[in-house]
Amino acid sequence: MLLVLAGGCGRKQAEKEKVASRTPLVTIGEDQSVSSVPAWRAPAIEVTDESATALRKRAGAALKAGHLYGDANDADAAIPLYLALQKHAPQDANIRKALREALRALLGEGADALAAIDDDPQELRHAHEIAAVARVVAPGDARVEAFLDKLDSADEAAHANQLGEIALNAGRIGEKNEADGAIAYFREALEQRPADSRAQQGLAAAESALIRRAEMAAGKDDFEGAARWLDSASIVRPKFGTVPDARGRIAMLRATRVNGLRDAGIAELATPTAPGLRRAREKLGQLLRIAAPADPAVMELRTRIEMAAHYGLFRSGQAFTDAMVNGGRGPQLVVVPHGAFRMGAAEAELDSTDAERPARNIRFERGFAMSRTEVTVAEFRRFVRATGHRARASRRGYSTIYDERSGNFVRAGNVDWQSDYVGRPAADDMPVLHVSVGDATRYAEWLSEQTGQRYRLPSEAEFEYALRAGNQSRYPWGEGSPPARAGNVTGANDVSPGGRRWTNAFAGYGDGAWGPAPVGSYQPNRWGVHDLAGNVSEWVEDCWHSSYRRAPRDGRSWVNPGCRNQVIRGGSWANSPAHTRSAWRQGTDINNTNARVGFRLVREI
């Protein structure tokens, strides 16, 4: 607030005029100013020898009551009375002493007024009134001069604050240190009054305005511009945490925008059409304007576009996940390449059966995506919680578990998909057990609903094709015992918690597990898929047939309506070496649940 005193207000008037000369003429509204404070004149008080004593008493009472001065008509204030008494008796020491006490009280009141400006701007006018009185009482007094200097500083701070507020309202924040910017004015005010709360609030408002500009830039995807605005804001009040907080918010906004553009671009590739590909490239262009080329989201979307252009939607060996409607992402998948293989066992293959013949050539004209691991307990739990599905073992109240004491598989109550191979609570990263074909199929249907993609159990041909991964030998790894860390199969070196060993196992092999291991614990095959030959056997989509005669030759599932027996493929932690062969297959009741069978899914691409 700018105050104008009649005749100036102190020795800094020349400096104030210099400040005013470099600033535009400002019209101050009535809500921002106080009226000019005129020079103070003491009221005319006649003192006679007869009235002097009574007037002394009146002056002393007024001083004691703090009634120091008033207007030109107030003849009851202490200072006007003492001034009149001093004029009547200039040599009276008591009057001089009393007047000094009145001046000290006046300057104390002035100091209080200056200290209260931050809470009540009208106190500046009060200080000016006191200054006007003080100049009459003791012109040239060092204490009065000191007070006037402080008042000049308060005036200049108020002036600078008002100019800063006007500049701020006009959008001239002064982030580039412009002389007529709000920041420069508020800093000038703080030079005059280092603790001036109005100037501090002004700087906070200037900082907020710059942060708002940064947020507006970020809202238009101009994150480089937002960073520049934040850099400007960071030097306004460097000791405060406001700008770092804003950087965090904008970084989160940027990450959300980046991920949103990535997901939107991927969504455009839901079908490999030219319009979808064009729109996905547009999303990539937007993404590149706000993210670095090496940003994982950029790389993912670019790769997806390349796959859509050159390999349908995907490329061989690519790992990916699908976004889900309810949030999060589905199981990790890996793209199995298109190609051909010979399915089944050769006539002379050791331990083979007629159920695995006749061997036949299968060709996949298009690749498919397969779960990298078996479906886990955590993934199945999410499905159960979302749908309220009651699994087969939960409904009937039992399943088949491994009994350590006997070394056999036995029926046990209160065992379901939440249980491990011995019936204890299963860890989240374990393959889900004790699930029927119906449970696995319902999970696939739910995942399809959540992602908009088609998930299902693999066909028997898809499973064997992925398990072999280009190898036509007896076992997925070749012949004989598996190499180290090949998978969770029955090894002669395996030992149960109770000290049991397998009677029929791969010689010289040990995998460190008795029972299923957490998914993905062992080396993947050459196509990036884990545990197809071990850990747990898995449901596939085909109905059981005693041989491959009349079986499809294109890799489709061989399904008969209403079949009660379905195929399981792949060895488990408790299968003999003969049952770990690539061609091994077995049929079982679709409602069977036990500690050796889980499942994984295929996602069509």
N, C-alpha and C positions, 0 to 999 in steps of 0.2 A: 504494500500500500504506500502511495506517495503522499507525503505531507509537505505543505509549503508554508514556511513561516514568514511573517512580515519582516522584511529586512534581512532575510537569510537566517541560518541556524548554526553557524559556526565557521571554524577556520577551513573546513573542507569544501566550502561552497564552490570554489573554483574547480575542484576536481569533479564535483557533481555536475557542474555545467559542462565540463568536458565529456562526461558520460552521456549527458543528455544530447550533446551535439552530434554524437555518433549513432544515435538511435532515432528511429522514426518518431514523429510526433504522436503521442498516445492520448486519446481521450479516455479519461478514467470514469467509469460508470459510478453512480451513486452507491451501488452495493459494494464497491471496492475501495472507497475513499472516505476520508473525513474532511470536514471543512478546514480552511486555513485557520491557524491559531494566531490571533493578533498579539501585538505587544501588550504586556500586562501593565496596568496602571493601578497604583494603590488608591483606595478610596480616600477622599478628603476627610481627615479627622482632626478636629480642633482640640489642642491640648493647652490647658492653663495650669497654673500652679495649683489651683483648687481641684482640678479634675485629674491631675497626674496620678495621684495615689490610686484612685478608683480604676483608672485605665490600666495601671500596672497589674492590678488584681485580675482585671478582665483578660489582659494579654497572657498572664500566667495560666489562668484557667483554660484559655483556648489552646495554649501550647500543650498543656497536660492532656487535654482531650484530643489532640491531634488535628485541631482545626487551624491549619497553618495559613491558608489564603482563601480568598473568594473572588467574586467579581468586583467591579467598581463600586457597587452599592453595599458590599459586605464590610461593615465596620466592626465586626466582632471577631475577625480572624486574628491569629497571633502576630503574623508578620506585618500586616498593615498597622496594627496597634504599636508594635515595637518600632517600626519605621517612624511613625508620628511622634512617639516618645523620644526617639533619638534626635529627631529634628528639634524638639523642644529643649532637650538637654544633651547636647552633643558630647559632653565630657563625662557623662554618667557611665562608669565602668560596668555597673550591674545591667544597665540596658544593653550595652554592647555585648556582654556575656550572654544575656538572654537571646539576643538576636543571632549570635553564633550558634546557640543551641537550636534555635528555630531553623537556621540554614542547614545544620547537620541533619535535623529531622526531615527537612524538605528533600535534601539530596538522597537520604535513605529511602524516602518514598519514591523518588525518581528511579533509584536503582531497582526497587521492587517492581516498578512499572515496566522497566526495560526487561527484567527477567520474566515478566508475565506475558510478553508480546506473543510468544509461541502459543499460549493458551487463549489469549484474547487480543486480537490485533488492535482493538480500540485502546489498549494500554499505551500504544505509541502516541496517540493524541494526548493522553494523560501525561506522558513524559514531556511532551512539548509544552504543555501548560506549566509544568514544573520548571522547565528550562526558562520560559519567559519570566517567571517570578524570580528565579535564581539570578538572572542577569540584572534585574533591578536591585536585588538585595546586595549582591557582592560582585559587581562586574570586575573581571580580571582576577578574581580569586582562583587559585590553582585547582581547588576542589571543583569549582564550577566549570572551569575549563576542561577538566578531565571528564566530567559528566557530559559536557557538550560534545566532546570527541566521541564518546560512546553513543550519544544520540545521533551524531552525524553518521556513524557506522550503521546504526539501526536504520536510519533513513535510506542510506545507499543500498542496504540489503533489501529493504522493502521495495525500493525502486527497481532494483535488479530482479527481484522475485516477480513483480508485476509484469515487467517486460518479458521475463521467461514464460510466464503463464500465457501472455498474449501470443508469444511465438509458438508455444506448444499447441494452443488452440488453433493456430493458423497452419499447423503441420510443419513448422520450421523447427525440427528437433535439434538440429545442429550436430549430427553424428560425425560430420567431417570438420568439426571445430570451427564452424562459421561464427563470426563475431556476433551476428544477430540471431543465433540459434538459442533455443531454450537452455541447452546444457551449459553453454558459456555464461548465460545470465545467472543461472542457479549457482554455478561455481563462483561467480563474482560475488554473489550474496554470501556464500560461505566464507569467502576471503574476509568479508567485513564482519560476519558473525559466524564463527566456525561451528556453532551448535544450532544454527538456525533451522528449526524444524520445517518451516515452510519451504526452504530451499532443498532440504533433504527429501521432503515429500515430492517436490518438483522433479528432482533427479530420478526418484523412483517412478514417477509418472512418465518421464522421458524414456527411461529404461523399458517400462511396460509398453510404451508406444512402439519402440523398436522391436520388442518381442512380438507384438501383435503383427507388425509388418512381416516378420519372419514366418509367423503362423499362416498369414494370408498367402505368402509366397509358397509355403509348403502345401497349402490347400490347392494350389494351382500346379502342383508337381514341380515347382521351381525350387528344388532343394539347395542348389548352389546359391541362389539368391537368398534363401532362408539362412544359409550359413553366413553370408556376408552381413545380413542384418544382425545376426546374433554376435558376430565379431564386433560390430559397432556397439551393440548393447553391453558387451562384456567389459568395456573400458569405462562405462558410466559409473558403476558401483562395483569395482572388482572384488571387494571383500565380501560381497553378499553371494548367496547361492542361487539367486533367482535365474540367472542365465544358464548355469549348468543344469538346473531343473528343466528349463525350457529346451535345452539341447536334448535331454533325455526324452522329453515328450515328442519332439520332432523326429528324433531317431526312431522312436517306436512307431510314429505315424508313417515314416518312410518305410520301415520294415513291413508294416501292415500293407501299405500300398504296393510295395514290391511283391510280397507274397500274393496279394490279391490279383495283380496283373499276371503273375505266373500262373495262378490257378485258373484265371479267366482264359488265358491263352491255351492252357491244357484242355480246358473244357471245350474250346472251339475245335479241338482235334478229336472230339469224341467219335466222329465219323470221318474217314479220309476223303473228304470232298474238297474240290478246289476252293469254294467259298470259305469253308472252315479253315483251310490252310492260309488263305489270304488274311482272314481276320486274326488268326494266331500270329501272323507276321506283324500285323499292325500292333498287337499287344506287345510283341517283342520290341518294336520300335519305341513305344511309350516306355517300356521297361528300361531300355538302354539310355533314355534321357534322364533317368533318376537313379540308376544303379551302375556300378562299374562292370565292364565286360566280364570280369572274372567272378562276379557275384554268383553264388551258387544258384540263385533263382534264375538269373540270366542264362547260365550254362544249361540248367535243366530245360528251360523252355526252348532254347536254341536246339538242343539235342532232340527234344521231342519233335520239333518242326522238321529237322533233318530226317528223323526216322519216318515221319509221315510222308515226306517227299520221296524217300529212297527205299523204305521197307515197310510200306503200309504206315502204321502208327509207330512202329518200334524197330529196334535193331536186335540182331542176335546177341544174346548175352546181357542185354540191358536189365538192370534191376530197377524196380519202381514200385510205387504204391498209389492207390486211388484215394482221392478225397471222399469223405463220407458226409452225408447230409447232416447227421447229428454232430458233426465235428470230428476232428482227428482224421486218421488215415487207416486204410485197411492193411492186411498183411503184406509183407514185402514179397514181391514176385520177381521172377527172372524169366526172360524171354528164351524159350527153347527154339532153336532154328528149325526151319523147314528142311526136309530131307527124306531119306529112305533108310530102312534097315530090314533085317530078316528077323521076324518075330517067332519065338518058340525055340524049342530045343532040337538039336540035330539028332538023327536016329541013334548015333553011337554015344551021345553025351552021358557021362556017368551020373547016376542017380536020377536021370530024367524019367518021366512017365508019359503015358499016352495022352494025358490031359494037356500036355504041353506041345502036342503035335496035331496036325502036320505043320511044320514051320512054313511060313509064307512071307512074301515080300510085302511090306507096307510102305506107302509113300504119303508124306504130309505135304500137300501143296502150299500150306501156309503154316507159319510158326504159331506157337501158342505160349501163353505165360503160365508158369507153374509156381506155386508157393515155394519159396526158397527152403522153408523148413516145414515140419508138421505144424498144424494149428496148435497153438499153446493154450494152456489153462486160462491165462489172462485174456486172450482173444475170445475164447469161448465164453468166459464170464461176461464180457462186455455184451455179447449177443444175448445171453440169458437175462441180464439185467434190463436190456432194452426191450425185450419181447415177452418176458415172463415165461419163456419156454421151459417145460418140465421134461428133462431128458428121460430116456427109457429106464435107465437104472434108478433114477430118482423116483419114478412112479412105482416101480415094482419093489424097490427097497433093497436090492442086492446086486452084486456083480461078482466076477471071478478075479481073485487076487492070488499073488504068490505067497505061499506059506513057507517061511524060512525053516521052521522046525522039521517039516516033512520033506521039503524040497519040491513040493507039488503045487499045482494050481487048484484052489478050492473056492467054493462059493462062500461069500461073507455078506452079512447084512450091513445096512447103513453105509454102503459104498456107492459112489456115483462119480460123475465127471470131475468133482472137486477133490477126488482121492488119487493117491499115487499107486504104485504097483503093489504095495502091501496094505493099502487101505488107510494110510495116514493122509492128512491134508497135503495137497500137492502145491509145490511152488509155482509161481506165475509163469516162469520160463520153461516149465516142463511140457512135453507134448500131452495134450489132453487124452485121457484114457477112458475106458468104460462108457463109450459112446456107440450107439447103433448107427446103421445106415440112415435111418430116418432122422436122427439127431444131426448127422453130418450134412444131409441134404437140406434140412431146414436152415442150418447155419449158412449154407451157400446161397439159399434163396434170400435170406435177410441181407447178406452182404451185397447181393445183386440189387436189392431195393435201395440200399444205402448209397451205392456208388453209381447206379445207372448202367453198370456193365454186367455181363453174364458170367457168373461164377458157378461152378459145378464140380462134382467129383471128376477126376481124370478118367478117361477111358482106359481099359487095360492096355491097349496098344500105346497110348500116350505115356503111361507109367513105365512100361518096359523100354520104350524108345528113350525116355529121359534117363532111366536108370543105366542103360548101356552107354549112352553118350558117345556113340560111335564105335563101341567095343563089342565084338561078336563072340567073345570068349565065354567060358563057363561062368566066371564071376565078373562083376563089373570092373575089377582091377586087373583081370587076367586069369592066371591059373594059380593054384596053391593058396597058401595063407596070405592074408591081406598085408600090405605095407603098413608101417607105423601110422597111427592116427587116421586110418582109412575109415573107421566107423565103429559103432557100438554093436559088435557081434560077439558070438560065443568064442572066447579065446581060452586056450589051455592055461594061460597065466591069470585069468580072472579068478577072484576069490570073493565069496559072499561075506556079509557082515558076520555070519556065524561060522565061517571057515569052509564052506562048501566049494567044490570045484565042479566044472562041467565034465560029464563022462564022454561027450561027443563034441569036440570043439576043434578050432583051428590050432594046429601045433605052433608053439612058440609065440603066439599072439596074446596080447593083453591090452585092453582099452581103458582100464582104470575105473570101470563102472560095473555095478551089478544091479540090474534094473535099468530103466530108461535114464538117459542123461539129458541135461538141458539142451534144448534144440540148438543146432548149429555148433555143437561142441567139437565136432570133428571136421576134417578137411572136406570141402565140397568136391563134387566131381568136376570134370573139365567144362561142364556147362553151367557151373555155379550153383548146383542144387545139392543140399545137404541130406544125408540120412536116408536115401532111397533104399539102400541095401541093408540098413540096420536101424537100430534104436527101437522103432516100433513098426510092425506091419501096418498096412493101410488099406482102408476101403477104397475100391474103385467103383465105377458106375455100372459095369457089366453084370448081367445075370450070369450065374454059374452054368457052364456047359462042359460036358465031360471031354470035349476035344475042340479043336479049331475048325472042324469040318463045317462048311457053310458060313464061317465067320466073315464079317466085313473085311474088305481089303484096303479100305481108305482110312483106317484109324478110328472110325466111329465106334461108339459103345455098342455092344451087342446086347440089346435089351428086349426081354419078352414081357408083355403086360402081366402084372400079377405074380411075378416070380418071387419065391420065398427064400431063395439062396443067392447070395451075391459073392463076388470075387474079392479076396484080399491078396495084395501083392507086396513083395519086398520082405526081406528077413527082419528079425527083431533081435533084441538083446538076449532072447532065450531060445532062438531057433538054432537047429543043428546046421552044420555047413551045407548039407544037401538042400535045405530050405532057404539058403542065402544066395543060391544061384540066380542068375539074371532071368532065367525062364520060369522059375518056380511060381506056381499059382495054387490057390486053394479056395474052395467054396465053403461058405458057412451061412447059417441062418441070419437073416437081415436084422433080427432083434438081439443077436449075440452081442454081449459086452464083456470085455475082459482087460487084463493088465498088459496085454501084448499088442493091442490093436488101437490105432488112432486114425488120423486121416490128414490129407492136405487137399488143396483145391487147384483147379485150373481156371484161368480167366481167359475167355476168348478175345482175340485181338483182330 
